[in-house]
Amino acid sequence: MTVIRAAVDGDTRTVSRLLAADPALAIAQASGGATRQNATEFYFDEIGHYLYAGDTALHLAAAAFQRPIAELLVRRGANCRARNRRGAEPLHYAADANHWQPVAQKNVVEYLIEAGADPNAFDNSGAAALHRAVRTRASAAVQALLSGGARVDLRNASGSTPLPSRKSGFSCRPAGT
């Protein structure tokens, strides 16, 4: 079982055993991952998330909302600011609501910020974690990000802010679209 599979499964015992045998797994980045040609083989159905090149076990623990695994990985040297090929950090994954577990999601978001994640970091598409949380309507993650210093005035690549639109409610669309 790989450390990433164990992280997604929340298998603390296996992650701990694998890290004891090979401490470098805490910082190892996936050399391959989902592309248009092979996406299905890198998809974790139970969390509704893909593995991309450059992802770490912490990225997938964050996507799975596995705080105990995230804590273990960070204690063992995982970088909460690690970026994958798409520029996403673990906090970006924690902000996505690909499966419904608001309390667990909030706990992971809070932990990653406490561990040094930047709530205002952009991925390569120009989205910060708050943009992602608003887009997926993850209100618990939105609250945790705001409490952790996320700025509501940051504009993504298309010029949208995470602020609610007065006309359309909770939205990330720029005015006039």
C-alpha positions in Angstrom: 0.0 0.0 0.0 1.5 3.4 -0.9 1.6 6.3 1.5 -0.8 8.2 -0.7 -3.4 5.4 -0.7 -3.0 5.1 3.1 -3.4 8.9 3.5 -6.6 8.9 1.6 -7.9 5.9 3.6 -7.0 7.6 6.9 -4.8 4.7 7.8 -2.6 6.3 10.4 -0.9 3.0 11.3 0.2 2.3 7.8 1.3 5.9 7.1 3.4 5.8 10.3 4.9 2.4 9.4 5.8 3.6 5.8 7.3 6.8 7.1 9.4 4.9 9.7 10.8 2.7 6.9 11.3 5.6 4.5 11.2 9.1 6.0 11.5 10.7 2.5 8.0 9.7 1.8 6.8 12.7 3.9 8.1 15.0 1.2 8.0 12.9 -1.9 6.1 14.3 -4.8 4.3 12.1 -7.3 6.3 11.9 -10.6 3.1 11.2 -12.6 -0.6 11.8 -12.2 -3.8 12.5 -14.0 -3.7 13.8 -17.5 -6.4 13.9 -20.2 -5.2 10.6 -21.5 -5.1 8.6 -18.2 -7.2 10.4 -15.7 -9.3 7.5 -14.4 -6.3 5.5 -13.1 -5.4 8.5 -10.8 -8.9 9.2 -9.5 -9.9 8.5 -5.9 -13.6 8.0 -6.1 -14.2 8.0 -2.3 -13.0 11.6 -2.1 -13.8 12.8 -5.6 -10.3 13.9 -6.3 -7.4 13.2 -8.7 -3.7 12.7 -8.0 -1.6 15.1 -10.1 2.1 15.1 -10.8 3.8 16.9 -7.9 1.2 16.0 -5.3 2.4 14.8 -2.0 0.8 12.5 0.6 -0.2 15.8 2.4 -2.0 17.0 -0.7 -4.2 13.9 -0.7 -4.6 13.8 3.1 -5.9 17.3 2.8 -8.2 16.4 -0.1 -9.5 13.5 2.1 -9.9 15.8 5.1 -7.7 13.5 7.1 -6.3 15.8 9.9 -4.5 13.1 11.9 -2.7 12.0 8.7 -1.9 15.6 7.9 -0.5 16.2 11.4 1.6 13.0 11.2 3.0 14.0 7.8 3.9 17.5 8.9 5.6 16.2 12.1 7.7 14.0 9.7 8.7 16.9 7.5 5.9 17.4 5.0 5.8 20.8 3.5 2.4 22.5 3.8 3.5 24.9 1.0 4.4 22.1 -1.5 3.1 22.8 -5.0 2.0 20.3 -7.6 2.3 20.8 -11.4 -0.8 22.9 -11.3 0.5 25.1 -8.5 -2.0 23.8 -6.0 -0.9 23.5 -2.3 -2.5 21.1 0.2 -4.7 24.0 1.4 -6.2 24.3 -2.0 -7.2 20.7 -1.9 -8.6 21.0 1.6 -10.8 23.9 0.4 -12.4 21.9 -2.3 -15.7 20.2 -1.2 -15.4 17.1 -3.4 -17.1 15.0 -0.7 -19.4 16.2 2.1 -17.6 16.3 5.5 -17.8 19.9 6.6 -16.4 19.4 10.2 -13.5 17.3 9.0 -12.8 19.8 6.2 -12.8 22.7 8.6 -10.4 20.9 10.9 -8.0 20.2 8.1 -8.1 23.8 6.8 -7.5 25.2 10.3 -4.6 22.8 10.9 -2.9 23.6 7.6 -3.1 27.3 8.3 -1.7 26.7 11.8 1.1 24.7 10.3 2.1 27.6 8.0 -0.1 27.3 4.9 -0.8 30.7 3.2 -4.5 31.2 2.9 -3.9 33.7 0.2 -1.6 31.6 -2.1 -2.7 31.3 -5.7 -2.5 28.2 -7.8 -1.5 28.3 -11.5 -5.1 29.1 -12.5 -5.1 32.2 -10.3 -7.4 30.8 -7.6 -6.8 31.0 -3.9 -8.2 28.5 -1.4 -11.1 30.9 -0.6 -12.1 31.0 -4.3 -12.2 27.2 -4.3 -14.2 27.0 -1.1 -16.8 29.5 -2.3 -17.0 27.8 -5.7 -17.8 24.5 -4.1 -20.1 26.1 -1.5 -18.0 24.7 1.4 -19.2 27.1 4.1 -17.2 25.5 6.9 -14.0 25.8 4.9 -15.0 29.4 4.0 -15.3 30.3 7.7 -12.0 28.6 8.6 -10.2 30.4 5.8 -11.6 33.8 6.8 -10.6 33.1 10.4 -7.2 32.1 9.2 -6.6 35.4 7.3 -7.9 34.7 3.8 -8.6 38.0 2.0 -12.0 38.4 0.4 -10.7 41.0 -2.1 -8.2 38.8 -3.9 -9.0 38.5 -7.6 -8.5 35.3 -9.5 -7.3 35.1 -13.1 -10.7 36.1 -14.5 -11.0 39.1 -12.1 -13.5 37.5 -9.7 -13.3 37.8 -5.9 -14.8 35.4 -3.4 -17.2 38.1 -2.3 -20.9 37.3 -2.8 -22.5 39.0 -5.7 -25.4 41.3 -4.7 -27.3 40.3 -7.7 -26.8 36.5 -7.7 -26.1 35.6 -4.1 -23.0 33.5 -3.1 -21.0 33.6 -6.3 -17.5 33.9 -7.7 -18.6 35.5 -11.0 -17.4 39.0 -11.8 -20.1 41.7 -12.0 -21.9 41.8 -15.3 -21.5 38.1 -16.2 
